[in-house]
Amino acid sequence: MRFPKLSLRKVLAYFLIIGSVAPLIFASNSITKRIVQTDMQEKEKQISNIAGSIDSQLKEEFARIEHSLSWLSHDRFNIQAVDNILYSSVINQNLDRFRNFSNLINSVYIVNADWEPLYNFNGSDYQFEQSKLYSELKQQTDVYKKGQMFHSTFFEPKIAQHQKNKGSGSGVAIASPMLAYTLDRNKNYQALGYIILLIDFADIEHSFSHFLYEEEYFSISSSDRFGIVHPIESDKDNEAFNKPFHYSSTSLFKPLTLNLEYRFSNTYRLKAMNESRKTLSIIFGFTLIVSFTIALFFNRWIKKQFTLMEKTIVSYAKNEDPSGQKFQFTEFMNITMILRKMSTTIRRQLSELKNQNAQLAYSKKMIEESNHKLSMFNQELEDQVQTQTAQISEALFREEQHKNNLAAVIEFASQYSDIPYRLAPVKIKEQLTVLFPNTPFDLVLSSEIEHGLSLHSSKGEWLASLIYEETLELKEQNLVFRLFLKQLSAWLELLTIARKDGLLPCKNRKAFNEDFNTIDLSNIGLFIIDINGLKIINDNYGHDLGDALIQLCCNTIQQQLAPEDTLYRIGGDELAILTNHHTFSECSKLDARLSQSQEGLTLTDGKGKQHSAHFSIGWANNDKSAHDIQLNTSDLFKQADEMMYKNKQSFYNGDTKL
């Protein structure tokens, strides 16, 4: 049986159109039927998700309000404002900030311990005192003594003001006692005042209306319906049900319970789903048109490739070069490659005959050039001998220079073993200038410098930063430079270890003496600190507890220092602080911060007993604006030490308040 002859281009085009359009039509019908079947299920799921979202977000709002109210009730400025009208501006600012924590907050009242209204936000003190809610809140003394919040409902529209929305006249009231201490649930407390927060039901309903369509709504009921769910009948156009809302917290005297009633519009929700199906049908129709258009485009593209292949074959048949034609199909590219190779082979055989004649003439020319190159080679050989002789001399000179520099690096550690830490940059720069006179260097001991080469200890700790420029001199003596850096890092590490205290995370007496004798005395501050009662702790409880006392005081002091301040341990129980570029006012503020930081500072021993921790402070300053003359190191130390001993004597005489 013979099959009729067909056009390959047409077969591929028909197959492409049918293969792309038919599956799309089948898939669109199947998806449309499935969407119709799941519309009602999707509607029920939407309603359930909306109710769940309102419930969870309402709990989050109540939790945010509760935490904000707890902060407002324990803020010391608010508590001081109850008895001092000078703090009224502070409490008004705090009320404005508190109102911004939640959109549900309607009105806020602040009363004193005798329930006399002092401040309010968006409310009326007169209407509040005349309300039944005021009487009810005032009687809950048992709840307030435990430090808990009392909540109730109100049905009096005059005690809450509404500027944007018309209020429902009912809502939830939360009263919190104002306490200055952390709560202990096993004790009773005397409140210094009370904060009453009002939340209107209408504000809650308005805040969550964005979850619903225009004709849908949910409402809140309370009072006798707390904890009771009354079924709501649904009809054809509406879906209605109610759901209890519970919010519990340790700060509330009992859980808060409300009843949320929902009413959803079936008409609107099914309408939205029908519009979605129409949109999907339009998308499928548009996709069908696009797919058909793409199929036609591919048909034209394939036809163009076949036509191009025909032209290529005709060109090779006419012994013409069809170069420049590009194919997208690998099969056509392979056929073109075979034709090109066959044409190249034929042309190569014709050109070989011409090349053989040309090679004879080329051989004669090469013999002449070889003779010329031989004479040039002899001249180049002489030049290379002279060049290598000069290079050997230069290498011997560099080797001698490396030898001298290595000897200088080896002597570095013993030569500068007694250099003070602060004078290290100058001495190191002098040594580097001797080794590498054409390269500028600068050694920085401050960790605030972010550029340069960082030098680290054997444990990876930062030691210093070496700032320099990459020069040809360094590249030629790279080995000497790297050896010097290792020697420098080891020396700086030893110098740093020798300046650290063995017990505390601070500098020792050696570091203090070096820094105090080399620092610029203009505008510096010196603090001398002695830990009180250390001998008593050591004698009665052992040196381990005494060391813990020293560490506690050191950590407390360190927390009050600025980055440019340095703490030293210059004796067993004696500490010192050097402040750089500090004025008399700044030193006074540091003295106040150190004195305040030790208020209530205690140390607990192994048996759970607490011991008071205290230290005496003395300081001196070289502020030019505060002193007529500049003090020397001896006078600075003497002035600070005398002030410290004076404060220490006051402590042991009982004049200092712990």
C-alpha positions as CSV (number, residue, x, y, z in Angstrom):
1,M,0.0,0.0,0.0
2,R,1.4,3.3,-1.0
3,F,0.9,6.4,1.1
4,P,0.2,9.7,-0.6
5,K,3.1,12.2,-0.5
6,L,2.7,14.9,2.1
7,S,4.4,18.2,2.9
8,L,6.5,17.9,6.0
9,R,5.9,21.6,6.8
10,K,2.1,21.2,6.8
11,V,2.2,18.0,8.9
12,L,4.3,19.7,11.6
13,A,2.0,22.8,11.5
14,Y,-1.2,20.8,11.9
15,F,0.2,18.7,14.6
16,L,1.4,21.7,16.6
17,I,-2.0,23.5,16.4
18,I,-4.0,20.4,17.4
19,G,-1.5,19.5,20.2
20,S,-1.6,22.9,21.8
21,V,-5.3,23.8,21.5
22,A,-7.0,20.4,22.3
23,P,-5.5,19.9,25.8
24,L,-6.3,23.6,26.6
25,I,-10.0,23.1,25.8
26,F,-10.2,19.9,27.8
27,A,-8.4,21.4,30.8
28,S,-10.6,24.6,30.8
29,N,-13.8,22.5,30.8
30,S,-12.5,20.2,33.6
31,I,-11.4,23.2,35.8
32,T,-14.6,25.1,35.3
33,K,-16.7,22.1,36.5
34,R,-14.5,21.6,39.5
35,I,-14.8,25.3,40.5
36,V,-18.6,25.1,40.3
37,Q,-18.6,22.1,42.6
38,T,-16.3,23.8,45.2
39,D,-18.0,27.3,45.3
40,M,-20.1,26.5,48.3
41,Q,-17.3,24.8,50.2
42,E,-15.1,27.9,49.5
43,K,-17.8,30.2,50.8
44,E,-18.0,28.2,54.1
45,K,-14.2,28.2,54.4
46,Q,-14.1,32.0,53.9
47,I,-16.7,32.6,56.6
48,S,-14.8,30.3,59.0
49,N,-11.5,32.1,58.3
50,I,-13.0,35.5,58.8
51,A,-14.5,34.6,62.2
52,G,-11.2,33.0,63.2
53,S,-9.2,36.1,62.0
54,I,-11.5,38.5,64.0
55,D,-11.2,36.3,67.1
56,S,-7.3,36.1,66.9
57,Q,-6.8,39.8,66.1
58,L,-9.2,40.8,68.8
59,K,-7.1,38.8,71.3
60,E,-4.0,40.4,70.1
61,E,-5.5,43.9,70.6
62,F,-6.6,43.0,74.1
63,A,-3.1,41.7,74.9
64,R,-1.5,44.9,73.5
65,I,-3.9,47.0,75.6
66,E,-3.2,44.9,78.7
67,H,0.6,45.2,78.4
68,S,0.4,48.9,77.6
69,L,-2.0,49.5,80.6
70,S,0.5,47.6,82.9
71,W,3.3,49.8,81.7
72,L,1.3,52.9,82.3
73,S,0.3,51.7,85.8
74,H,3.9,51.1,86.9
75,D,5.6,54.1,85.3
76,R,7.2,56.1,88.1
77,F,6.4,59.5,86.4
78,N,2.7,58.6,86.3
79,I,2.7,57.5,89.9
80,Q,4.5,60.8,90.9
81,A,1.9,62.8,88.9
82,V,-0.9,61.5,91.2
83,D,0.4,63.6,94.1
84,N,2.3,66.3,92.2
85,I,0.6,68.5,89.6
86,L,4.1,69.5,88.2
87,Y,4.1,66.1,86.4
88,S,0.9,66.8,84.5
89,S,2.6,67.5,81.2
90,V,4.5,64.2,81.5
91,I,1.3,62.2,82.2
92,N,-0.5,63.9,79.3
93,Q,2.3,62.9,77.0
94,N,2.1,59.3,78.3
95,L,-1.7,59.3,77.8
96,D,-1.2,60.4,74.1
97,R,1.3,57.6,73.6
98,F,-0.9,55.1,75.3
99,R,-3.9,56.0,73.1
100,N,-1.8,55.3,70.0
101,F,-1.1,51.7,71.1
102,S,-4.6,50.5,69.9
103,N,-7.5,51.9,67.9
104,L,-9.9,50.3,70.4
105,I,-9.0,52.6,73.3
106,N,-11.9,55.1,73.7
107,S,-11.4,57.0,77.0
108,V,-8.9,56.9,79.9
109,Y,-9.4,58.2,83.4
110,I,-6.7,58.5,86.1
111,V,-7.9,58.8,89.8
112,N,-5.9,59.0,93.0
113,A,-6.0,56.5,95.9
114,D,-9.2,58.2,97.2
115,W,-10.9,57.8,93.8
116,E,-10.8,61.5,93.0
117,P,-10.5,62.1,89.2
118,L,-7.2,63.8,88.3
119,Y,-6.7,63.3,84.5
120,N,-8.7,62.0,81.6
121,F,-8.3,61.4,77.9
122,N,-11.4,61.8,75.7
123,G,-13.8,61.7,78.7
124,S,-15.7,63.7,81.3
125,D,-14.8,63.6,84.9
126,Y,-18.2,64.7,86.0
127,Q,-20.1,62.1,84.0
128,F,-17.7,59.4,85.2
129,E,-18.2,60.2,88.9
130,Q,-22.0,60.1,88.4
131,S,-22.0,56.8,86.6
132,K,-22.9,53.3,87.9
133,L,-19.6,52.1,86.6
134,Y,-17.7,54.5,88.9
135,S,-19.5,53.0,92.0
136,E,-18.8,49.4,90.8
137,L,-15.1,49.9,90.2
138,K,-14.6,51.7,93.5
139,Q,-15.9,48.7,95.5
140,Q,-13.3,46.2,94.1
141,T,-10.7,46.7,96.7
142,D,-9.9,43.0,97.1
143,V,-8.9,42.7,93.5
144,Y,-6.7,45.8,93.6
145,K,-4.9,44.7,96.8
146,K,-3.6,41.6,94.8
147,G,-2.3,43.9,92.1
148,Q,-4.8,42.6,89.5
149,M,-6.9,44.4,87.0
150,F,-10.7,44.4,87.3
151,H,-12.9,44.4,84.2
152,S,-16.7,45.0,83.8
153,T,-19.2,46.2,81.2
154,F,-20.9,49.6,81.1
155,F,-24.1,50.8,79.4
156,E,-23.7,54.6,79.9
157,P,-22.9,56.6,76.7
158,K,-22.0,59.8,78.5
159,I,-18.8,58.5,80.2
160,A,-17.1,57.9,76.8
161,Q,-16.7,60.5,74.1
162,H,-17.0,59.7,70.3
163,Q,-15.5,62.0,67.8
164,K,-15.4,59.9,64.6
165,N,-18.0,57.2,65.1
166,K,-21.3,57.2,66.9
167,G,-20.8,55.0,70.0
168,S,-23.0,52.2,71.1
169,G,-23.1,53.4,74.7
170,S,-21.8,50.1,75.9
171,G,-18.5,48.5,76.2
172,V,-15.8,47.0,78.5
173,A,-14.1,48.9,81.3
174,I,-10.7,47.8,82.7
175,A,-9.3,49.3,86.0
176,S,-5.7,48.8,87.0
177,P,-4.1,49.8,90.3
178,M,-1.0,52.0,90.1
179,L,1.9,50.2,91.9
180,A,5.5,51.2,92.2
181,Y,6.8,47.7,92.9
182,T,7.0,44.3,91.2
183,L,4.0,42.2,92.1
184,D,4.1,39.2,94.4
185,R,0.8,37.3,94.2
186,N,1.1,36.2,97.8
187,K,1.1,39.7,99.2
188,N,-1.3,42.6,99.4
189,Y,-0.5,46.1,98.1
190,Q,-1.8,49.6,98.6
191,A,-2.5,51.2,95.3
192,L,-1.3,54.8,94.8
193,G,-3.9,55.5,92.2
194,Y,-6.0,53.8,89.5
195,I,-6.2,53.9,85.7
196,I,-9.6,53.2,84.1
197,L,-9.7,52.3,80.4
198,L,-13.0,52.3,78.4
199,I,-13.4,50.3,75.2
200,D,-16.7,50.9,73.3
201,F,-18.3,47.9,71.5
202,A,-18.9,50.2,68.5
203,D,-15.2,50.9,68.2
204,I,-14.4,47.2,68.1
205,E,-17.1,46.5,65.5
206,H,-15.8,49.4,63.3
207,S,-12.1,48.3,63.6
208,F,-12.9,44.9,62.2
209,S,-15.4,45.9,59.6
210,H,-12.8,45.6,56.8
211,F,-13.1,41.8,57.0
212,L,-16.8,42.0,55.8
213,Y,-18.7,43.2,52.7
214,E,-20.9,46.4,52.8
215,E,-24.1,44.6,53.9
216,E,-22.3,42.2,56.3
217,Y,-21.7,42.9,60.0
218,F,-20.9,41.4,63.4
219,S,-21.9,42.7,66.8
220,I,-20.9,42.2,70.4
221,S,-23.2,41.4,73.3
222,S,-22.5,41.0,76.9
223,S,-24.1,41.2,80.4
224,D,-26.5,38.2,80.9
225,R,-25.2,36.6,77.7
226,F,-21.7,36.0,78.9
227,G,-20.7,32.4,78.2
228,I,-24.1,31.6,76.6
229,V,-24.4,30.9,72.9
230,H,-27.9,31.6,71.5
231,P,-28.4,30.0,68.1
232,I,-29.2,32.5,65.2
233,E,-31.3,31.3,62.4
234,S,-29.9,31.7,58.8
235,D,-32.0,32.4,55.7
236,K,-31.5,32.1,52.0
237,D,-29.7,35.4,51.6
238,N,-27.8,35.5,54.9
239,E,-25.6,33.2,56.9
240,A,-25.8,34.0,60.6
241,F,-24.2,32.4,63.7
242,N,-22.7,33.5,67.0
243,K,-19.4,32.6,68.7
244,P,-18.2,33.2,72.3
245,F,-15.0,35.2,72.7
246,H,-12.7,34.4,75.7
247,Y,-9.6,36.3,76.8
248,S,-7.6,35.3,79.9
249,S,-4.5,36.6,81.5
250,T,-2.7,36.5,84.9
251,S,-3.1,40.2,85.2
252,L,-7.0,40.0,85.1
253,F,-8.9,38.8,88.1
254,K,-10.9,36.5,85.9
255,P,-11.2,35.8,82.1
256,L,-13.0,38.3,79.9
257,T,-15.9,36.7,78.0
258,L,-17.9,38.3,75.2
259,N,-20.4,36.9,72.6
260,L,-19.7,37.8,68.9
261,E,-22.7,37.6,66.5
262,Y,-21.9,37.3,62.8
263,R,-24.1,37.9,59.7
264,F,-22.7,37.2,56.2
265,S,-24.4,37.9,52.9
266,N,-24.7,34.8,50.6
267,T,-25.6,37.1,47.7
268,Y,-22.4,39.1,47.8
269,R,-20.1,36.1,48.4
270,L,-21.6,34.0,45.7
271,K,-21.6,37.0,43.4
272,A,-17.9,37.4,43.9
273,M,-17.3,33.7,43.2
274,N,-19.4,34.0,40.0
275,E,-17.4,36.9,38.9
276,S,-14.2,34.9,39.5
277,R,-15.6,32.1,37.2
278,K,-16.4,34.6,34.5
279,T,-12.9,36.0,34.8
280,L,-11.4,32.5,34.6
281,S,-13.5,31.8,31.4
282,I,-12.2,35.0,29.9
283,I,-8.6,34.0,30.7
284,F,-9.1,30.5,29.2
285,G,-10.5,32.2,26.0
286,F,-7.7,34.6,25.8
287,T,-5.2,31.8,26.4
288,L,-6.8,29.8,23.5
289,I,-6.4,32.7,21.1
290,V,-2.8,33.3,22.2
291,S,-2.0,29.5,21.8
292,F,-3.5,29.5,18.3
293,T,-1.5,32.7,17.4
294,I,1.7,31.1,18.7
295,A,1.0,27.9,16.7
296,L,0.6,30.0,13.5
297,F,3.9,31.9,14.3
298,F,5.7,28.6,14.8
299,N,4.3,27.4,11.4
300,R,5.8,30.4,9.6
301,W,9.1,29.9,11.5
302,I,9.4,26.3,10.5
303,K,8.5,27.1,6.9
304,K,11.2,29.7,6.8
305,Q,13.8,27.2,8.0
306,F,12.9,24.7,5.3
307,T,13.0,27.4,2.6
308,L,16.5,28.5,3.8
309,M,17.7,24.8,3.6
310,E,16.6,24.6,0.0
311,K,18.5,27.7,-0.9
312,T,21.6,26.4,0.8
313,I,21.6,23.1,-1.2
314,V,21.1,25.0,-4.5
315,S,24.1,27.4,-3.6
316,Y,26.5,24.5,-3.1
317,A,25.3,22.9,-6.3
318,K,26.3,26.1,-8.2
319,N,29.7,26.1,-6.4
320,E,28.7,29.2,-4.4
321,D,29.5,29.9,-0.7
322,P,26.2,30.3,1.2
323,S,27.9,31.5,4.4
324,G,26.0,33.8,6.8
325,Q,22.8,31.7,6.8
326,K,21.7,30.6,10.4
327,F,19.5,27.6,11.3
328,Q,17.7,26.9,14.6
329,F,17.4,23.1,14.0
330,T,20.5,20.9,14.6
331,E,19.5,18.5,11.8
332,F,19.7,21.3,9.2
333,M,23.0,22.5,10.8
334,N,24.5,19.0,10.4
335,I,23.4,18.7,6.8
336,T,25.0,22.2,6.1
337,M,28.2,21.1,7.9
338,I,28.5,17.9,5.6
339,L,28.0,20.0,2.5
340,R,30.6,22.5,3.6
341,K,33.1,19.8,4.3
342,M,32.6,18.2,0.9
343,S,33.1,21.6,-0.8
344,T,36.2,22.3,1.3
345,T,37.8,19.0,0.4
346,I,37.5,19.7,-3.3
347,R,38.8,23.2,-3.0
348,R,41.7,22.0,-0.8
349,Q,42.9,19.4,-3.4
350,L,43.0,22.1,-6.1
351,S,45.0,24.5,-3.9
352,E,47.6,21.8,-2.9
353,L,49.0,21.8,-6.3
354,K,49.6,25.5,-6.1
355,N,51.1,25.2,-2.7
356,Q,53.8,22.7,-3.7
357,N,55.3,25.1,-6.2
358,A,55.2,27.9,-3.6
359,Q,57.0,25.7,-1.1
360,L,60.0,25.2,-3.4
361,A,60.5,29.0,-3.6
362,Y,59.9,29.3,0.2
363,S,62.7,26.7,1.0
364,K,65.3,28.8,-0.8
365,K,64.3,31.9,1.1
366,M,64.5,30.0,4.4
367,I,68.1,29.0,3.8
368,E,69.1,32.6,3.4
369,E,67.2,33.6,6.5
370,S,68.9,30.8,8.6
371,N,72.4,32.2,7.8
372,H,71.3,35.6,8.9
373,K,69.8,34.3,12.2
374,L,73.1,32.4,13.0
375,S,75.0,35.7,13.0
376,M,72.4,37.4,15.1
377,F,72.5,34.5,17.6
378,N,76.2,35.0,18.3
379,Q,75.5,38.7,19.1
380,E,72.6,37.9,21.4
381,L,74.8,35.4,23.3
382,E,77.3,38.0,24.1
383,D,74.6,40.4,25.3
384,Q,73.1,37.7,27.6
385,V,76.4,37.0,29.3
386,Q,76.8,40.7,30.2
387,T,73.2,40.9,31.5
388,Q,73.4,37.8,33.7
389,T,76.7,39.1,35.2
390,A,74.9,42.3,36.2
391,Q,72.0,40.4,37.7
392,I,74.3,38.2,39.8
393,S,76.0,41.3,41.2
394,E,72.6,42.8,42.1
395,A,71.4,39.6,43.7
396,L,74.6,39.5,45.9
397,F,73.9,43.1,47.0
398,R,70.2,42.3,47.9
399,E,71.3,39.2,49.8
400,E,73.7,41.2,51.9
401,Q,70.9,43.8,52.6
402,H,68.5,41.0,53.6
403,K,71.1,39.6,55.9
404,N,71.6,42.9,57.7
405,N,67.8,43.5,58.0
406,L,67.2,40.0,59.4
407,A,69.8,40.7,62.1
408,A,68.2,44.0,63.0
409,V,64.8,42.3,63.3
410,I,66.2,39.6,65.5
411,E,67.6,42.2,67.9
412,F,64.2,44.0,68.0
413,A,62.8,42.1,71.0
414,S,65.8,42.7,73.3
415,Q,66.3,46.3,72.2
416,Y,62.8,47.5,73.1
417,S,61.8,45.2,75.9
418,D,61.4,48.1,78.4
419,I,59.5,50.5,76.2
420,P,56.2,51.8,77.8
421,Y,53.0,50.8,76.0
422,R,52.0,54.3,74.9
423,L,55.5,55.0,73.5
424,A,55.5,51.8,71.4
425,P,54.2,53.5,68.1
426,V,57.1,56.0,68.1
427,K,59.8,53.3,68.7
428,I,58.3,50.9,66.2
429,K,58.1,53.7,63.6
430,E,61.8,54.4,64.2
431,Q,62.7,50.7,63.7
432,L,60.7,50.5,60.5
433,T,62.3,53.6,59.1
434,V,65.7,52.0,59.6
435,L,64.6,48.8,57.9
436,F,62.6,50.4,55.1
437,P,63.6,54.0,54.7
438,N,61.5,54.6,51.6
439,T,58.2,53.4,53.0
440,P,56.0,55.5,55.4
441,F,54.6,53.7,58.5
442,D,52.2,54.5,61.3
443,L,51.3,52.1,64.3
444,V,47.9,52.8,65.9
445,L,47.0,51.2,69.2
446,S,43.3,52.3,69.1
447,S,40.8,49.7,67.9
448,E,38.6,52.5,66.4
449,I,40.9,52.6,63.3
450,E,39.2,50.5,60.7
451,H,41.9,50.6,57.9
452,G,45.5,49.3,57.9
453,L,46.9,45.8,58.6
454,S,45.5,44.4,61.8
455,L,48.0,42.6,64.2
456,H,46.5,39.8,66.3
457,S,47.7,37.7,69.2
458,S,48.2,33.9,69.2
459,K,44.6,33.7,70.4
460,G,43.2,35.9,67.6
461,E,42.8,39.0,69.8
462,W,43.3,42.4,68.2
463,L,46.6,44.1,69.2
464,A,47.2,47.1,66.9
465,S,46.9,48.4,63.3
466,L,49.9,49.0,61.1
467,I,49.2,51.7,58.4
468,Y,51.6,51.7,55.4
469,E,51.8,52.0,51.7
470,E,52.7,49.1,49.4
471,T,56.0,50.0,47.8
472,L,58.6,48.2,45.7
473,E,60.9,48.2,48.7
474,L,58.4,46.0,50.7
475,K,57.8,43.6,47.8
476,E,61.6,43.1,47.4
477,Q,62.0,42.5,51.2
478,N,58.7,40.7,51.8
479,L,60.4,38.0,53.9
480,V,62.0,40.5,56.2
481,F,58.7,42.4,56.5
482,R,56.7,39.3,57.4
483,L,59.3,38.2,60.0
484,F,59.2,41.7,61.5
485,L,55.4,41.6,61.8
486,K,55.5,38.2,63.6
487,Q,58.2,39.6,66.0
488,L,56.1,42.7,66.5
489,S,52.9,40.8,67.2
490,A,54.6,38.6,69.7
491,W,56.2,41.6,71.5
492,L,52.8,43.5,71.6
493,E,51.1,40.4,72.9
494,L,53.6,40.0,75.7
495,L,53.3,43.8,76.4
496,T,49.5,43.5,76.5
497,I,49.6,40.4,78.8
498,A,52.0,42.2,81.2
499,R,49.5,45.1,81.5
500,K,46.4,43.0,82.2
501,D,45.1,42.2,85.7
502,G,45.1,38.5,86.6
503,L,41.6,38.5,88.3
504,L,39.6,41.4,86.7
505,P,39.0,42.3,83.0
506,C,41.0,45.5,83.3
507,K,44.5,46.9,83.3
508,N,47.0,46.4,86.2
509,R,49.3,48.7,88.2
510,K,52.1,48.5,85.7
511,A,49.8,49.7,82.9
512,F,48.5,52.5,85.2
513,N,52.0,53.8,86.0
514,E,53.0,53.7,82.3
515,D,49.8,55.5,81.1
516,F,49.7,58.0,83.9
517,N,53.3,59.1,83.4
518,T,53.0,59.3,79.5
519,I,49.4,60.7,79.1
520,D,48.7,64.3,78.2
521,L,47.7,65.9,81.5
522,S,45.5,68.6,79.9
523,N,41.7,68.0,80.4
524,I,42.1,64.6,81.9
525,G,40.3,63.1,84.9
526,L,41.7,60.7,87.5
527,F,39.4,58.6,89.7
528,I,40.7,56.6,92.7
529,I,38.2,53.9,94.0
530,D,38.5,51.8,97.1
531,I,36.2,48.8,97.8
532,N,34.7,49.0,101.3
533,G,34.5,46.1,103.6
534,L,36.8,43.7,101.7
535,K,38.8,42.7,104.7
536,I,35.7,41.8,106.7
537,I,34.5,39.6,103.8
538,N,37.9,37.9,103.5
539,D,38.2,37.3,107.2
540,N,34.6,36.0,107.8
541,Y,33.7,34.3,104.5
542,G,37.0,33.6,102.7
543,H,39.0,35.1,99.8
544,D,36.7,33.5,97.2
545,L,33.8,35.6,98.2
546,G,36.2,38.6,98.5
547,D,37.3,38.1,94.9
548,A,33.7,37.9,93.9
549,L,33.1,41.2,95.6
550,I,36.0,42.8,93.7
551,Q,34.7,41.4,90.4
552,L,31.1,42.7,91.1
553,C,32.4,46.2,91.8
554,C,34.7,46.1,88.8
555,N,31.8,45.1,86.5
556,T,29.5,47.7,88.0
557,I,32.1,50.4,87.4
558,Q,33.0,49.2,83.9
559,Q,29.3,49.6,82.8
560,Q,29.4,53.3,83.6
561,L,32.6,54.1,81.6
562,A,32.8,55.5,78.1
563,P,34.9,53.7,75.4
564,E,37.7,56.2,75.9
565,D,37.9,55.7,79.7
566,T,40.3,53.1,81.1
567,L,39.9,51.1,84.3
568,Y,43.0,49.8,86.3
569,R,43.5,47.7,89.4
570,I,46.3,49.4,91.3
571,G,46.0,47.4,94.5
572,G,44.2,44.6,96.2
573,D,41.0,46.5,96.7
574,E,41.9,49.8,95.0
575,L,40.9,50.7,91.4
576,A,41.7,53.7,89.2
577,I,40.1,55.3,86.2
578,L,41.9,57.6,83.6
579,T,39.5,59.7,81.5
580,N,40.9,61.3,78.4
581,H,39.7,64.8,77.3
582,H,37.1,65.1,80.1
583,T,35.9,68.4,81.5
584,F,35.1,69.1,85.1
585,S,31.4,68.8,84.3
586,E,31.8,65.4,82.6
587,C,33.9,64.0,85.5
588,S,31.1,65.2,87.9
589,K,28.5,63.3,85.9
590,L,30.7,60.2,85.9
591,D,31.1,60.5,89.7
592,A,27.2,60.7,90.0
593,R,26.7,57.7,87.7
594,L,29.2,55.6,89.8
595,S,27.6,56.6,93.1
596,Q,24.1,55.8,91.7
597,S,25.2,52.4,90.3
598,Q,26.1,51.1,93.7
599,E,22.8,51.9,95.3
600,G,21.2,48.6,96.3
601,L,24.2,46.6,95.0
602,T,24.4,43.3,96.8
603,L,26.5,40.1,96.7
604,T,25.1,36.7,97.5
605,D,27.3,34.0,99.1
606,G,27.1,30.3,98.7
607,K,24.5,30.0,101.5
608,G,22.2,32.5,99.9
609,K,23.0,35.4,102.3
610,Q,23.2,38.8,100.7
611,H,26.0,41.3,101.5
612,S,26.1,45.0,100.6
613,A,28.6,46.0,98.0
614,H,30.0,49.6,98.2
615,F,33.1,51.5,97.1
616,S,34.4,54.9,97.9
617,I,35.2,57.4,95.1
618,G,37.7,60.2,94.8
619,W,38.6,62.2,91.7
620,A,40.6,65.1,90.4
621,N,40.5,67.0,87.1
622,N,42.8,69.2,85.0
623,D,40.0,71.1,83.3
624,K,41.5,74.5,82.3
625,S,38.1,76.2,82.5
626,A,37.7,75.0,86.1
627,H,41.3,75.5,87.5
628,D,43.6,78.4,87.3
629,I,46.7,76.2,87.1
630,Q,47.4,72.8,85.7
631,L,48.1,70.1,88.3
632,N,51.0,67.6,87.8
633,T,50.7,63.9,88.2
634,S,51.6,63.9,91.9
635,D,49.0,66.6,92.8
636,L,46.3,64.9,90.7
637,F,46.8,61.6,92.5
638,K,47.1,63.2,95.9
639,Q,43.9,65.2,95.4
640,A,41.9,62.2,94.2
641,D,43.3,60.0,97.0
642,E,42.4,62.4,99.7
643,M,38.9,62.8,98.4
644,M,38.5,58.9,98.3
645,Y,39.7,58.5,101.9
646,K,37.4,61.3,103.0
647,N,34.4,59.4,101.4
648,K,35.7,56.1,102.9
649,Q,35.8,57.6,106.4
650,S,32.2,58.9,105.9
651,F,31.1,55.4,104.9
652,Y,32.5,53.7,108.0
653,N,31.1,56.5,110.2
654,G,27.7,55.7,108.8
655,D,27.2,59.0,106.9
656,T,26.8,57.2,103.6
657,K,23.4,55.8,102.7
658,L,23.5,52.3,101.1
